[in-house]
Amino acid sequence: MKMNRNLKLQMLAQSWLFVILFLLLIFILGYLAHQYRYAQDVTQANRNILTQGSIDVLKQMKDPVNITVFATNDDPTRGDNFRKGMIDFIARYQRSKSDINLTFINPTEEPKLAQEANIKQDGELVVEYNKRTEHIFPPIVEQDMTNLLVRLSRTNTKPIMFLDGHGERHLQGVKNHDLGEFGKQLETKGFKFANPDLTIAQAVPTNGAMLVIASPQVNVSDVEAKKIKAYIEAGGNLLWLLDDDNFHGLEEVADYLGIKVSPGIAVDMTAAQYGADAKVAFASLYGDHAITRNFQLRTLFPEAREVDAKASYDFGWKVGRLVEVAPNGWLESTKIEPGVKNQKVAFDEKEDKRGPINIGVALERTYGKKGQRVVVMGNANFLSNTFITNGGNRDFGINIINWLAGDDELITIQPMLLKDANVTIPATDTGRAVAWTVFHAFQFFIPIGFFAAGIWFWWRRKKA
């Protein structure tokens, strides 16, 4: 094709048009990337973006959060990039809450400020929200930071009271049937505990957020039972966990709340699909209640019993159903002894009740100028040290406590526990050699390998 002046001008115009369109495309993509953000984290513990639980916590925090990091300057030559790491870490929170302010102070250059803030170690963070502050120490992961924000957000600082002395599941106990692990989770959320002795105290203290009765094994004395009933009559909040249909001296309390508990337990035949005993019932449906709204985690309840509170309407209570289990099972009428595994049971059309079975109720009413709340669960096992980590049991229990404490805005799916936060390197020559090889492979060996392969392919093509 013969080149002439017009053809050259046409080709030049096409080239410049391509360049302009390409630059315009780059500009548009940059603008869209600045205005809209999408990220998908494929790491096991969501290292690069926040979990939904953390995002929900940030959404209900209306005021600014001030974070001050007391750390010496980074020294990249020695691998010290702590400040840079903190900027990246806090940026994940700032993307969901723009008024999180991050400040760095070098304690060696500003010793007076570090002393006034009571700083104990390099890298310590001081987080301030609503004129309340808390310190957090490295290494810092999302679970710890979000729990700290939850504690600062909590408006109710009254302690959780729990009944003791009758074989109850202890909120600070370490045995398998105790609720110690659940108690630790509550402490990370900012709750404190109190253990009033009702045999001595004139009444259940009114300065507590709620009273927890966790499945007494022997009868509560008449004196204690009257004090508990008076506490509820006076507007006190209550969490009552039942493992059987024996109220153990609290029959008057059950009558006042209109509570009825089945003698038999829920049998869930679908549990066999998961390798569990049929006495372990899986949740199938959650009620329309603040505790369970938008709650979609699977929960399981070993040896659960049906709970009903129809008669509570007579005392002004508004009753809500919380969770139904065993949709493909039934409520067994035959008594099954606790601890007996894989006992053979069969559905009896005349005696048994087909599932699903409701095992939890939430009662609410207006008392004076404030609200009063009660939750009764036909199962305490789901919060025990043995089962607390199964499915969403922990989250469900914390939602119950938040609702009873009046912190409705904190009822959310909790930030998940991190599983791969630490890498343990064996303290042997072989372990150190393997670790050095793996870490430096991504830093040097693999990039150099790609570079060498590129040169080799280029040389072969040039030679051909």
Stockholm file with secondary structure:
# STOCKHOLM 1.0

chainA/1-464         MKMNRNLKLQMLAQSWLFVILFLLLIFILGYLAHQYRYAQDVTQANRNILTQGSIDVLKQMKDPVNITVFATNDDPTRGDNFRKGMIDFIARYQRSKSDINLTFINPTEEPKLAQEANIKQDGELVVEYNKRTEHIFPPIVEQDMTNLLVRLSRTNTKPIMFLDGHGERHLQGVKNHDLGEFGKQLETKGFKFANPDLTIAQAVPTNGAMLVIASPQVNVSDVEAKKIKAYIEAGGNLLWLLDDDNFHGLEEVADYLGIKVSPGIAVDMTAAQYGADAKVAFASLYGDHAITRNFQLRTLFPEAREVDAKASYDFGWKVGRLVEVAPNGWLESTKIEPGVKNQKVAFDEKEDKRGPINIGVALERTYGKKGQRVVVMGNANFLSNTFITNGGNRDFGINIINWLAGDDELITIQPMLLKDANVTIPATDTGRAVAWTVFHAFQFFIPIGFFAAGIWFWWRRKKA
#=GR chainA/1-464 SS CCCCHHHHHHHHHHHHHHHHHHHHHHHHHHHHHHHCCCCCCCSTTCSSSCCHHHHHHHHTCCSCEEEEEECCCCBGGGTBCHHHHHHHHHHHHHTTCTTEEEEEECTTTCHHHHHHTTCCSTTEEEEEETTEEEEECSSCCHHHHHHHHHHHHCCCCCCEEECCSSSCCCTTCCSTTSCHHHHHHHHHTTCCEECCCTTTSSSCCTTSSEEEEECCSSCCCHHHHHHHHHHHHTTCCEEEECSSSCCTTCHHHHHHHTCEEEEEEEECGGGGGGTCCTTEEEEEEECSSTTTTTCCCCCEEETCEEEECGGGGGGTCEEEEEEEECTTSEECCSCCCTTCCSCCCCCCTTTCEESCEEEEEEEEEEETTEEEEEEEESCSGGGSTTTTTSTTHHHHHHHHHHHHTTCGGGCSCCCCCCSSSCCCCCSSHHHHHHHHHHHHIIIIIHHHHHHHHHHHHHHHHHHC
#=GC SS_cons         CCCCHHHHHHHHHHHHHHHHHHHHHHHHHHHHHHHCCCCCCCSTTCSSSCCHHHHHHHHTCCSCEEEEEECCCCBGGGTBCHHHHHHHHHHHHHTTCTTEEEEEECTTTCHHHHHHTTCCSTTEEEEEETTEEEEECSSCCHHHHHHHHHHHHCCCCCCEEECCSSSCCCTTCCSTTSCHHHHHHHHHTTCCEECCCTTTSSSCCTTSSEEEEECCSSCCCHHHHHHHHHHHHTTCCEEEECSSSCCTTCHHHHHHHTCEEEEEEEECGGGGGGTCCTTEEEEEEECSSTTTTTCCCCCEEETCEEEECGGGGGGTCEEEEEEEECTTSEECCSCCCTTCCSCCCCCCTTTCEESCEEEEEEEEEEETTEEEEEEEESCSGGGSTTTTTSTTHHHHHHHHHHHHTTCGGGCSCCCCCCSSSCCCCCSSHHHHHHHHHHHHIIIIIHHHHHHHHHHHHHHHHHHC
//
